[in-house]
Amino acid sequence: MSQIILIVEDDAMIRQLVRLYLEKNGYEVVEAVDGEEAKAAFLTYHPCLIILDLMLPKMSGESFCTWVREQINQEVSIIMLSAKARVDDKIAGLRMGADGYITKPFDPDELMAQVEAVLRRTGHFCNKVINNGLCLKPRKREAYLYDKPIQLTKHEFNLLHLLMKHPSVVFSREQLISELYPFEQQSILDRTIDAHIKKLREKIEDIPSHPKRIQTVRGMGYRFVPS
């Protein structure tokens, strides 16, 4: 999937300009207009990079950056985009945890160059499968729901990864057995898949008895329903 970038900026014209350039360069974009909205967007979309204005309503960019770095995620990249142009402001931003710092007014091409440079260093963290707050990191074999870790067994992880990579596609139990147990499929029963699905629903669904993410398609199998 494409790399997701979160723009946190209360100026609509700047936000639109940055979005235009990012999408032109193939990035997926999520927007927030203040720090509180940014927190919700971050927990839902797990972006690879944040372009962060510092002077925001409700919650300052500095406070949001501190929240990300100290409480949530050390891996995500942050580029600060600010009218604060003094050298000591830039130093403070970088020491706070920013990977880049650009002052307003800015050249969009310079911003894109910084985005590309930062993601060259940190882009491997973007190997994720994400939908509506559910995030899988296949290389690390890690799963998160709204940034809280979920403990999955090997087969639960593989099953969820397969379903999330193919949203809305219905997999029969036989297909799932073949994918999860390629060398043991003759000895694996359909109810083994049903048991895995039940455990997954207990871990990722708000109401496991009324699942919204992993749905049963009667007489056919299971599918992952994207938000």
Secondary structure as a PSIPRED ss2 file (coil, helix, strand):
# PSIPRED VFORMAT (PSIPRED V4.0)

   1 M C   1.000  0.000  0.000
   2 S C   1.000  0.000  0.000
   3 Q C   1.000  0.000  0.000
   4 I E   0.000  0.000  1.000
   5 I E   0.000  0.000  1.000
   6 L E   0.000  0.000  1.000
   7 I E   0.000  0.000  1.000
   8 V E   0.000  0.000  1.000
   9 E C   1.000  0.000  0.000
  10 D C   1.000  0.000  0.000
  11 D C   1.000  0.000  0.000
  12 A H   0.000  1.000  0.000
  13 M H   0.000  1.000  0.000
  14 I H   0.000  1.000  0.000
  15 R H   0.000  1.000  0.000
  16 Q H   0.000  1.000  0.000
  17 L H   0.000  1.000  0.000
  18 V H   0.000  1.000  0.000
  19 R H   0.000  1.000  0.000
  20 L H   0.000  1.000  0.000
  21 Y H   0.000  1.000  0.000
  22 L H   0.000  1.000  0.000
  23 E H   0.000  1.000  0.000
  24 K H   0.000  1.000  0.000
  25 N C   1.000  0.000  0.000
  26 G C   1.000  0.000  0.000
  27 Y C   1.000  0.000  0.000
  28 E E   0.000  0.000  1.000
  29 V E   0.000  0.000  1.000
  30 V E   0.000  0.000  1.000
  31 E E   0.000  0.000  1.000
  32 A E   0.000  0.000  1.000
  33 V C   1.000  0.000  0.000
  34 D C   1.000  0.000  0.000
  35 G H   0.000  1.000  0.000
  36 E H   0.000  1.000  0.000
  37 E H   0.000  1.000  0.000
  38 A H   0.000  1.000  0.000
  39 K H   0.000  1.000  0.000
  40 A H   0.000  1.000  0.000
  41 A H   0.000  1.000  0.000
  42 F H   0.000  1.000  0.000
  43 L H   0.000  1.000  0.000
  44 T H   0.000  1.000  0.000
  45 Y H   0.000  1.000  0.000
  46 H C   1.000  0.000  0.000
  47 P C   1.000  0.000  0.000
  48 C C   1.000  0.000  0.000
  49 L E   0.000  0.000  1.000
  50 I E   0.000  0.000  1.000
  51 I E   0.000  0.000  1.000
  52 L E   0.000  0.000  1.000
  53 D C   1.000  0.000  0.000
  54 L C   1.000  0.000  0.000
  55 M C   1.000  0.000  0.000
  56 L C   1.000  0.000  0.000
  57 P C   1.000  0.000  0.000
  58 K C   1.000  0.000  0.000
  59 M C   1.000  0.000  0.000
  60 S C   1.000  0.000  0.000
  61 G H   0.000  1.000  0.000
  62 E H   0.000  1.000  0.000
  63 S H   0.000  1.000  0.000
  64 F H   0.000  1.000  0.000
  65 C H   0.000  1.000  0.000
  66 T H   0.000  1.000  0.000
  67 W H   0.000  1.000  0.000
  68 V H   0.000  1.000  0.000
  69 R H   0.000  1.000  0.000
  70 E H   0.000  1.000  0.000
  71 Q H   0.000  1.000  0.000
  72 I H   0.000  1.000  0.000
  73 N C   1.000  0.000  0.000
  74 Q C   1.000  0.000  0.000
  75 E C   1.000  0.000  0.000
  76 V C   1.000  0.000  0.000
  77 S E   0.000  0.000  1.000
  78 I E   0.000  0.000  1.000
  79 I E   0.000  0.000  1.000
  80 M E   0.000  0.000  1.000
  81 L E   0.000  0.000  1.000
  82 S E   0.000  0.000  1.000
  83 A C   1.000  0.000  0.000
  84 K C   1.000  0.000  0.000
  85 A C   1.000  0.000  0.000
  86 R C   1.000  0.000  0.000
  87 V H   0.000  1.000  0.000
  88 D H   0.000  1.000  0.000
  89 D H   0.000  1.000  0.000
  90 K H   0.000  1.000  0.000
  91 I H   0.000  1.000  0.000
  92 A H   0.000  1.000  0.000
  93 G H   0.000  1.000  0.000
  94 L H   0.000  1.000  0.000
  95 R H   0.000  1.000  0.000
  96 M H   0.000  1.000  0.000
  97 G C   1.000  0.000  0.000
  98 A C   1.000  0.000  0.000
  99 D C   1.000  0.000  0.000
 100 G E   0.000  0.000  1.000
 101 Y E   0.000  0.000  1.000
 102 I E   0.000  0.000  1.000
 103 T E   0.000  0.000  1.000
 104 K C   1.000  0.000  0.000
 105 P C   1.000  0.000  0.000
 106 F C   1.000  0.000  0.000
 107 D C   1.000  0.000  0.000
 108 P H   0.000  1.000  0.000
 109 D H   0.000  1.000  0.000
 110 E H   0.000  1.000  0.000
 111 L H   0.000  1.000  0.000
 112 M H   0.000  1.000  0.000
 113 A H   0.000  1.000  0.000
 114 Q H   0.000  1.000  0.000
 115 V H   0.000  1.000  0.000
 116 E H   0.000  1.000  0.000
 117 A H   0.000  1.000  0.000
 118 V H   0.000  1.000  0.000
 119 L H   0.000  1.000  0.000
 120 R H   0.000  1.000  0.000
 121 R H   0.000  1.000  0.000
 122 T H   0.000  1.000  0.000
 123 G H   0.000  1.000  0.000
 124 H H   0.000  1.000  0.000
 125 F H   0.000  1.000  0.000
 126 C H   0.000  1.000  0.000
 127 N C   1.000  0.000  0.000
 128 K C   1.000  0.000  0.000
 129 V E   0.000  0.000  1.000
 130 I E   0.000  0.000  1.000
 131 N E   0.000  0.000  1.000
 132 N C   1.000  0.000  0.000
 133 G C   1.000  0.000  0.000
 134 L E   0.000  0.000  1.000
 135 C E   0.000  0.000  1.000
 136 L E   0.000  0.000  1.000
 137 K E   0.000  0.000  1.000
 138 P C   1.000  0.000  0.000
 139 R C   1.000  0.000  0.000
 140 K C   1.000  0.000  0.000
 141 R C   1.000  0.000  0.000
 142 E E   0.000  0.000  1.000
 143 A E   0.000  0.000  1.000
 144 Y E   0.000  0.000  1.000
 145 L E   0.000  0.000  1.000
 146 Y C   1.000  0.000  0.000
 147 D C   1.000  0.000  0.000
 148 K E   0.000  0.000  1.000
 149 P E   0.000  0.000  1.000
 150 I E   0.000  0.000  1.000
 151 Q C   1.000  0.000  0.000
 152 L C   1.000  0.000  0.000
 153 T C   1.000  0.000  0.000
 154 K H   0.000  1.000  0.000
 155 H H   0.000  1.000  0.000
 156 E H   0.000  1.000  0.000
 157 F H   0.000  1.000  0.000
 158 N H   0.000  1.000  0.000
 159 L H   0.000  1.000  0.000
 160 L H   0.000  1.000  0.000
 161 H H   0.000  1.000  0.000
 162 L H   0.000  1.000  0.000
 163 L H   0.000  1.000  0.000
 164 M H   0.000  1.000  0.000
 165 K H   0.000  1.000  0.000
 166 H C   1.000  0.000  0.000
 167 P C   1.000  0.000  0.000
 168 S C   1.000  0.000  0.000
 169 V C   1.000  0.000  0.000
 170 V C   1.000  0.000  0.000
 171 F E   0.000  0.000  1.000
 172 S C   1.000  0.000  0.000
 173 R H   0.000  1.000  0.000
 174 E H   0.000  1.000  0.000
 175 Q H   0.000  1.000  0.000
 176 L H   0.000  1.000  0.000
 177 I H   0.000  1.000  0.000
 178 S H   0.000  1.000  0.000
 179 E H   0.000  1.000  0.000
 180 L H   0.000  1.000  0.000
 181 Y C   1.000  0.000  0.000
 182 P C   1.000  0.000  0.000
 183 F C   1.000  0.000  0.000
 184 E C   1.000  0.000  0.000
 185 Q H   0.000  1.000  0.000
 186 Q H   0.000  1.000  0.000
 187 S H   0.000  1.000  0.000
 188 I C   1.000  0.000  0.000
 189 L C   1.000  0.000  0.000
 190 D H   0.000  1.000  0.000
 191 R H   0.000  1.000  0.000
 192 T H   0.000  1.000  0.000
 193 I H   0.000  1.000  0.000
 194 D H   0.000  1.000  0.000
 195 A H   0.000  1.000  0.000
 196 H H   0.000  1.000  0.000
 197 I H   0.000  1.000  0.000
 198 K H   0.000  1.000  0.000
 199 K H   0.000  1.000  0.000
 200 L H   0.000  1.000  0.000
 201 R H   0.000  1.000  0.000
 202 E H   0.000  1.000  0.000
 203 K H   0.000  1.000  0.000
 204 I H   0.000  1.000  0.000
 205 E C   1.000  0.000  0.000
 206 D C   1.000  0.000  0.000
 207 I C   1.000  0.000  0.000
 208 P C   1.000  0.000  0.000
 209 S C   1.000  0.000  0.000
 210 H C   1.000  0.000  0.000
 211 P C   1.000  0.000  0.000
 212 K C   1.000  0.000  0.000
 213 R C   1.000  0.000  0.000
 214 I E   0.000  0.000  1.000
 215 Q E   0.000  0.000  1.000
 216 T E   0.000  0.000  1.000
 217 V E   0.000  0.000  1.000
 218 R C   1.000  0.000  0.000
 219 G C   1.000  0.000  0.000
 220 M C   1.000  0.000  0.000
 221 G E   0.000  0.000  1.000
 222 Y E   0.000  0.000  1.000
 223 R E   0.000  0.000  1.000
 224 F E   0.000  0.000  1.000
 225 V C   1.000  0.000  0.000
 226 P C   1.000  0.000  0.000
 227 S C   1.000  0.000  0.000
